[in-house]
């Protein structure tokens, strides 16, 4: 049984802090469970038991950071949710959170014998994907025509992250809304 605020929460927080710090400091090939254990003060066997792999720890830590710094909104309308979400993503993509997310995604996709089977089973950041799907499902339940998560990623999120990655610039709120307009126009045209 988990004890909210107890040892389990402290272990998770210590491991997350270590992963976030290490993702900013070390070369990708150096990131390992033993290194995370050393930095966090949490025994490696506990990390293996709880998360199973480096990618599992990264997914959990990055999902937690995203949920804390860029929560998926619930404004009561699809447009409002998408605009608020796109603006949050744009604000964070050029900063530490964006770099962390991109590095975690790249680590997950990097060819490695121990990660090959894991890559084919589930997407990176599965809890974040569920939150986004929940936002889109709420819109559908209200009778709004919602995009798929892939459409949201391709039309709104990918341009925001690519702008941050290749041009080291944040997309401003106005441009984020333009991307949402494009997405909604695409969805309307397809359906």
Secondary structure, DSSP 8 states (H G I E B T S, - for coil): ---TTSHHHHHHHHHHHHHHHHHHHS-GGG--HHHHHHHHT--HHHHHHHH-SHHHHHHHHHHHHHHHHS-----SSHHHHHHHHHHHHHHHHTSHHHHHHHHHHHHHHS--TTTHHHHHHS-SSHHHHHHHHHHHHHHHHTT-----HHHHIIIIIHHHHHHHHHH-----HHHHHHHHHHHHHHHHHH-
